[in-house]
């Protein structure tokens, strides 16, 4: 279902060891507690995605997996079922 109000979105990668998910969740909770609509989505560890998931020149990049998720979120649509919602 599409959202009718602006929403803050985070997309984290469960396998990413460079960017930690816990601080992202902390920021999302603070913003949400102050009335901002916030959603956090997570790319599952089972995909084995690297840190630079959409780097156009990176050898490990996987834009074919991640770009459809970003496009769905940008359009206010739900991403693929395998993308988890974090709380």
Backbone as ProteinMPNN parsed JSONL, in Angstrom:
{"seq_chain_A": "XXXXXXXXXXXXXXXXXXXXXXXXXXXXXXXXXXXXXXXXXXXXXXXXXXXXXXXXXXXXXXXXXXXXXXXXXXXXXXXXXXXXXXX", "coords_chain_A": {"N_chain_A": [[0.839, -1.17, 0.0], [0.531, 2.215, -0.828], [2.069, 5.024, 0.729], [0.614, 8.009, 1.994], [1.716, 10.177, 3.191], [4.829, 11.928, 3.719], [7.66, 9.879, 4.305], [10.355, 8.633, 6.233], [12.905, 6.597, 5.158], [14.962, 3.791, 5.715], [17.397, 1.61, 4.454], [18.986, -1.222, 5.18], [21.736, -3.534, 5.211], [21.912, -6.76, 6.142], [24.214, -8.286, 6.102], [26.274, -6.524, 6.035], [29.263, -5.462, 7.367], [30.455, -3.105, 7.726], [28.756, -0.894, 8.066], [26.85, -0.5, 10.837], [23.8, -1.893, 11.998], [22.378, -1.41, 14.402], [22.804, 1.35, 15.381], [21.442, 2.693, 13.338], [18.831, 1.801, 13.716], [18.432, 2.936, 16.236], [18.439, 5.719, 15.64], [16.205, 5.794, 13.944], [14.187, 5.065, 15.76], [14.248, 7.25, 17.552], [13.55, 9.41, 15.859], [11.015, 8.496, 15.101], [9.74, 8.519, 17.584], [9.433, 11.178, 17.901], [7.463, 11.815, 16.203], [7.915, 11.484, 13.477], [7.239, 9.637, 10.559], [8.745, 6.608, 10.157], [10.44, 3.996, 8.492], [12.266, 0.989, 8.509], [14.057, -1.092, 6.48], [15.475, -4.267, 5.707], [18.002, -5.9, 3.924], [18.336, -9.305, 3.549], [20.717, -11.417, 5.247], [21.115, -13.84, 4.02], [21.333, -13.341, 1.311], [23.936, -12.7, 0.896], [25.137, -10.24, 0.313], [27.556, -7.699, -0.503], [29.199, -4.861, 1.134], [29.224, -2.577, -0.609], [26.71, -2.462, -2.361], [25.582, -1.36, -4.694], [27.57, -0.184, -6.173], [28.69, 0.996, -9.183], [31.093, 0.296, -10.448], [32.2, -1.607, -8.925], [33.34, -4.901, -8.356], [31.949, -6.697, -6.809], [29.434, -5.717, -6.669], [25.841, -5.686, -6.676], [23.649, -4.617, -8.307], [21.351, -5.449, -9.696], [19.853, -6.856, -7.874], [19.386, -5.066, -5.784], [18.532, -2.543, -6.842], [15.775, -2.772, -7.806], [14.481, -2.893, -5.333], [15.118, -0.389, -4.192], [13.852, 1.27, -6.074], [11.145, 0.52, -5.754], [10.73, 1.365, -3.077], [11.238, 4.12, -3.38], [9.066, 4.855, -4.893], [7.028, 4.565, -3.15], [6.033, 2.056, -2.84], [5.654, -1.328, -1.598], [8.558, -3.195, -0.973], [10.135, -6.16, -2.395], [9.06, -9.363, -1.117], [11.085, -10.694, 0.267], [12.563, -8.761, 1.488], [13.078, -7.612, 4.636], [11.151, -6.053, 7.243], [12.339, -3.968, 9.728], [12.183, -3.356, 13.227]], "CA_chain_A": [[0.0, 0.0, 0.0], [1.31, 3.436, -0.913], [1.937, 5.971, 1.817], [0.148, 9.314, 1.529], [2.512, 11.218, 3.828], [6.271, 11.672, 3.595], [8.178, 8.882, 5.235], [11.797, 8.438, 6.236], [13.201, 5.191, 4.91], [16.326, 3.289, 5.815], [17.594, 0.275, 3.912], [20.246, -1.736, 5.71], [22.171, -4.821, 4.69], [22.221, -7.603, 7.31], [25.566, -8.851, 5.996], [27.245, -5.43, 6.021], [30.043, -5.346, 8.591], [30.997, -1.739, 7.752], [27.703, -0.057, 8.637], [26.136, -1.248, 11.871], [22.351, -1.693, 11.971], [21.859, -0.931, 15.691], [22.678, 2.81, 15.431], [20.393, 3.105, 12.396], [17.57, 1.561, 14.418], [18.332, 3.941, 17.303], [18.032, 6.987, 15.016], [14.832, 5.623, 13.477], [13.3, 5.1, 16.93], [14.194, 8.623, 18.065], [12.742, 10.207, 14.93], [9.64, 8.027, 15.196], [9.181, 8.977, 18.869], [9.166, 12.615, 17.746], [6.361, 11.982, 15.275], [8.264, 11.257, 12.074], [6.988, 8.269, 10.107], [10.019, 5.996, 9.794], [10.468, 2.558, 8.245], [13.596, 0.43, 8.276], [14.015, -2.353, 5.748], [16.765, -4.945, 5.759], [18.347, -6.92, 2.945], [18.715, -10.443, 4.399], [22.069, -11.971, 5.231], [21.139, -14.995, 3.122], [21.707, -12.917, -0.042], [25.395, -12.596, 0.837], [25.488, -8.989, -0.358], [28.699, -6.969, 0.046], [28.931, -3.506, 1.621], [28.913, -1.696, -1.743], [25.761, -3.259, -3.131], [25.224, -0.788, -5.991], [28.733, 0.472, -6.763], [28.668, 0.612, -10.6], [32.367, -0.241, -10.915], [32.644, -2.634, -7.99], [33.203, -6.276, -8.844], [31.006, -7.437, -5.978], [28.151, -5.019, -6.651], [24.679, -6.477, -7.089], [22.558, -3.663, -8.541], [20.143, -6.129, -10.157], [19.101, -7.29, -6.697], [19.052, -3.954, -4.901], [17.84, -1.43, -7.498], [14.308, -2.891, -7.752], [14.05, -2.57, -3.965], [15.192, 1.065, -4.068], [12.81, 1.864, -6.928], [9.862, 0.306, -5.08], [10.661, 2.259, -1.921], [11.163, 5.503, -3.865], [7.715, 5.08, -5.416], [6.058, 4.353, -2.081], [5.518, 0.69, -2.921], [6.321, -2.304, -0.752], [9.609, -3.922, -1.693], [9.973, -7.609, -2.51], [8.721, -10.037, 0.141], [12.284, -11.141, 0.969], [13.118, -7.615, 2.231], [12.449, -7.621, 5.957], [10.913, -4.806, 7.951], [12.975, -3.97, 11.047], [11.512, -2.506, 14.229]], "C_chain_A": [[0.889, 1.24, 0.0], [1.021, 4.354, 0.26], [1.484, 7.315, 1.253], [0.925, 10.453, 2.174], [3.994, 10.896, 3.659], [6.748, 10.716, 4.684], [9.691, 8.821, 5.107], [12.061, 6.949, 6.113], [14.681, 4.906, 5.087], [16.341, 1.912, 5.184], [18.966, -0.182, 4.37], [20.494, -3.133, 5.154], [22.619, -5.673, 5.885], [23.647, -8.14, 7.274], [26.654, -7.779, 6.058], [27.954, -5.334, 7.37], [30.702, -3.98, 8.707], [30.017, -0.784, 8.421], [26.904, -0.917, 9.611], [24.648, -0.901, 11.85], [21.822, -1.072, 13.257], [21.769, 0.596, 15.768], [21.611, 3.354, 14.468], [19.025, 2.931, 13.049], [17.362, 2.57, 15.539], [17.846, 5.28, 16.748], [16.579, 6.902, 14.564], [13.842, 5.696, 14.642], [13.152, 6.508, 17.49], [13.315, 9.477, 17.161], [11.273, 9.806, 15.02], [8.986, 8.51, 16.488], [8.852, 10.462, 18.839], [8.131, 12.889, 16.653], [6.668, 11.768, 13.808], [7.922, 9.82, 11.686], [8.278, 7.668, 9.539], [9.82, 4.495, 9.562], [11.905, 2.146, 7.975], [13.413, -0.93, 7.611], [15.419, -2.945, 5.746], [16.885, -5.978, 4.641], [18.875, -8.112, 3.74], [20.148, -10.924, 4.186], [22.196, -13.113, 4.224], [21.491, -14.627, 1.677], [23.221, -12.794, -0.21], [25.882, -11.322, 0.163], [26.685, -8.306, 0.297], [28.267, -5.59, 0.55], [28.492, -2.594, 0.478], [27.974, -2.411, -2.714], [25.405, -2.679, -4.496], [26.366, -0.005, -6.631], [28.836, 0.047, -8.231], [29.982, 0.042, -11.125], [32.913, -1.331, -10.005], [32.391, -4.031, -8.539], [32.162, -7.058, -8.067], [29.614, -6.812, -5.961], [27.034, -5.91, -7.192], [23.495, -5.553, -7.368], [21.271, -4.323, -9.013], [19.265, -6.609, -9.02], [18.56, -6.096, -5.927], [18.253, -2.841, -5.578], [16.325, -1.592, -7.529], [13.734, -2.567, -6.364], [14.044, -1.055, -3.782], [14.102, 1.758, -4.877], [11.436, 1.711, -6.277], [9.701, 1.262, -3.907], [10.519, 3.71, -2.34], [9.768, 5.845, -4.379], [6.628, 4.861, -4.365], [5.427, 2.98, -2.098], [6.254, -0.196, -1.922], [7.403, -2.982, -1.571], [9.286, -5.417, -1.741], [9.762, -8.241, -1.135], [9.947, -10.468, 0.931], [13.002, -9.998, 1.712], [12.359, -7.517, 3.534], [12.223, -6.21, 6.476], [11.518, -4.943, 9.339], [12.185, -3.043, 11.963], [12.481, -2.068, 15.271]], "O_chain_A": [[1.875, 1.308, 0.734], [-0.114, 4.454, 0.727], [1.911, 7.717, 0.171], [0.799, 11.597, 1.736], [4.37, 9.737, 3.478], [6.286, 10.756, 5.825], [10.24, 8.941, 4.011], [11.512, 6.143, 6.864], [15.537, 5.682, 4.663], [15.404, 1.133, 5.36], [19.984, 0.399, 3.993], [19.577, -3.811, 4.691], [23.594, -5.339, 6.558], [24.224, -8.42, 8.324], [27.839, -8.107, 6.127], [27.306, -5.144, 8.4], [31.424, -3.717, 9.668], [30.41, 0.039, 9.247], [26.35, -1.947, 9.228], [24.285, 0.266, 11.699], [20.89, -0.269, 13.2], [20.731, 1.106, 16.19], [20.96, 4.357, 14.759], [18.166, 3.806, 12.949], [16.237, 3.013, 15.771], [16.949, 5.903, 17.316], [15.806, 7.837, 14.776], [12.785, 6.315, 14.524], [12.051, 6.916, 17.861], [12.434, 10.188, 17.642], [10.389, 10.663, 15.017], [7.809, 8.87, 16.49], [8.077, 10.946, 19.663], [7.942, 14.029, 16.229], [5.769, 11.861, 12.972], [8.277, 8.886, 12.404], [8.827, 8.17, 8.557], [9.131, 3.818, 10.325], [12.658, 2.853, 7.306], [12.706, -1.799, 8.12], [16.416, -2.224, 5.779], [16.001, -6.811, 4.439], [19.793, -7.939, 4.542], [20.7, -10.842, 3.089], [23.262, -13.323, 3.647], [21.9, -15.49, 0.901], [23.725, -12.786, -1.333], [26.927, -11.323, -0.488], [26.816, -8.331, 1.521], [27.107, -5.204, 0.406], [27.478, -1.906, 0.599], [28.401, -2.902, -3.76], [24.967, -3.419, -5.377], [26.128, 0.771, -7.557], [29.046, -1.133, -8.511], [29.985, -0.634, -12.153], [33.963, -1.911, -10.28], [31.339, -4.298, -9.119], [31.555, -7.984, -8.604], [28.711, -7.331, -5.304], [27.256, -6.766, -8.047], [22.447, -5.687, -6.737], [20.189, -3.797, -8.75], [18.054, -6.754, -9.189], [17.417, -6.107, -5.472], [17.379, -2.25, -4.945], [15.625, -0.607, -7.293], [12.632, -2.031, -6.25], [13.073, -0.497, -3.272], [13.5, 2.726, -4.412], [10.651, 2.659, -6.249], [8.657, 1.897, -3.758], [9.762, 4.459, -1.724], [9.341, 6.998, -4.305], [5.44, 4.963, -4.668], [4.405, 2.753, -1.45], [7.342, 0.146, -1.459], [7.187, -3.308, -2.739], [8.281, -5.866, -1.189], [10.226, -7.719, -0.122], [9.867, -10.599, 2.152], [13.938, -10.243, 2.474], [11.139, -7.357, 3.54], [12.994, -5.294, 6.19], [11.248, -5.912, 10.048], [11.593, -2.063, 11.51], [12.108, -1.348, 16.197]]}, "name": "protein", "num_of_chains": 1, "seq": "XXXXXXXXXXXXXXXXXXXXXXXXXXXXXXXXXXXXXXXXXXXXXXXXXXXXXXXXXXXXXXXXXXXXXXXXXXXXXXXXXXXXXXX"}
